[in-house]
């Protein structure tokens, strides 16, 4: 089932079950997808599965960043809510690669590209992300590439 249809079906189920948290989170996600479609002029055709996955990954990252800020501000209840939303959104993303798998991928790309130090960091990160797609966390990729190039 396409991702957008899965989100619609899950939203309908949550509404029928009167699950307020899931309903609110999925409505927000649908709104983000609609906004992206309108912004890209793809309202009639819709977004590709990969574009929707990228959008969900961005939304999940926003929740994670908000949770960290709430914790810094001493608001643990809001931080927990943001983390729960991130967890719910994560269910629609492909399974994330482990740190070891990402490290292997980074080593393979470095062996192929043979970068000349830190100035090629962006090129290496781009190549790793192209291979891993949405299954690797961008921050983890950047951290591992930086460690490998130093």
C-alpha positions in Angstrom: 0.0 0.0 0.0 1.4 3.4 -0.9 2.6 5.5 2.1 0.0 8.2 1.7 -2.9 5.7 1.6 -1.4 3.9 4.7 -1.4 7.2 6.6 -5.0 7.9 5.5 -6.1 4.4 6.6 -4.3 4.7 9.9 -5.8 8.1 10.5 -9.3 6.7 9.9 -8.6 3.9 12.3 -7.4 6.3 15.0 -10.4 8.5 14.5 -12.8 5.6 14.9 -10.9 4.4 18.0 -11.1 8.0 19.4 -7.3 7.9 19.7 -6.7 11.7 20.0 -2.9 11.6 20.1 -2.6 9.5 16.9 -5.4 11.4 15.2 -3.7 14.8 15.9 -0.2 13.6 14.9 -1.4 12.0 11.6 -3.5 15.0 10.7 -0.4 17.2 11.1 1.5 14.8 8.9 -1.2 14.9 6.2 -1.2 18.7 6.4 2.6 18.7 5.9 2.3 16.4 2.9 -0.5 18.6 1.4 1.6 21.8 1.9 4.6 20.1 0.2 2.4 19.0 -2.7 1.1 22.5 -3.1 4.5 24.1 -2.8 5.9 21.8 -5.5 2.9 22.1 -7.8 2.2 18.4 -7.5 -1.3 18.6 -5.9 -2.9 16.6 -8.7 -0.1 14.0 -9.1 1.0 13.8 -5.5 4.5 13.3 -4.2 6.6 10.2 -4.8 7.1 7.7 -2.1 10.7 8.8 -1.6 9.6 12.5 -1.3 7.0 11.5 1.3 9.6 9.5 3.2 12.0 12.5 3.2 9.2 14.7 4.5 8.3 12.3 7.3 12.0 12.1 8.2 12.1 15.9 8.4 9.0 16.0 10.6 10.5 13.3 12.9 13.7 15.3 13.1 11.7 18.4 14.1 10.1 16.5 16.9 13.5 15.3 18.2 14.9 18.8 18.1 11.8 20.2 19.9 12.0 17.5 22.5 15.7 18.5 23.2 14.7 22.1 23.5 11.8 21.3 25.9 14.2 19.3 28.1 16.6 22.2 28.2 13.7 24.4 29.3 12.7 21.9 32.0 9.4 20.9 30.3 9.6 17.1 30.4 5.9 16.5 29.7 6.2 18.4 26.3 9.5 16.6 25.6 7.9 13.2 26.1 5.0 14.2 23.8 7.4 15.3 21.1 9.3 12.0 21.4 6.1 10.0 21.2 5.1 11.8 18.0 8.6 11.1 16.6 8.1 7.4 17.5 4.7 7.4 15.7 6.2 9.1 12.6 9.1 6.7 12.6 6.8 3.8 11.9 6.3 5.2 8.4 10.0 5.3 7.6 12.2 2.5 6.3 14.1 0.6 9.0 17.2 2.7 9.9 20.6 1.2 9.3 22.7 0.5 12.4 25.8 2.6 13.2 28.0 -0.3 12.1 26.2 -0.6 8.7 26.6 3.1 8.1 30.2 3.0 9.1 30.8 0.2 6.5 29.0 2.2 3.9 31.1 5.3 4.7 34.3 3.2 4.4 33.2 1.8 1.0 32.4 5.3 -0.3 35.7 6.7 0.9 37.6 3.8 -0.7 35.9 4.6 -4.0 36.0 8.3 -4.0 39.4 8.6 -2.3 38.8 12.1 -0.8 41.6 14.5 -0.2 40.8 15.3 3.4 38.0 17.4 5.0 37.5 19.5 1.9 35.7 16.5 0.2 33.5 15.8 3.2 30.3 17.1 1.4 31.0 14.9 -1.6 31.4 11.8 0.6 28.3 12.6 2.7 26.3 13.1 -0.5 27.5 9.7 -1.9 26.7 7.9 1.3 23.2 9.5 1.5 22.5 8.6 -2.2 23.3 4.9 -1.4 21.5 4.7 1.9 18.5 6.8 1.0 16.1 7.5 3.9 17.4 4.5 5.9 20.4 6.4 7.4 20.3 9.3 9.8 22.0 12.3 8.2 23.6 13.5 11.5 25.1 10.0 12.0 26.4 9.9 8.4 28.0 13.4 8.9 29.6 12.4 12.2 31.0 9.1 10.8 32.3 10.8 7.6 34.0 13.5 9.7 35.6 10.9 12.0 36.9 8.9 9.0 38.3 11.9 7.2 40.2 13.4 10.2 
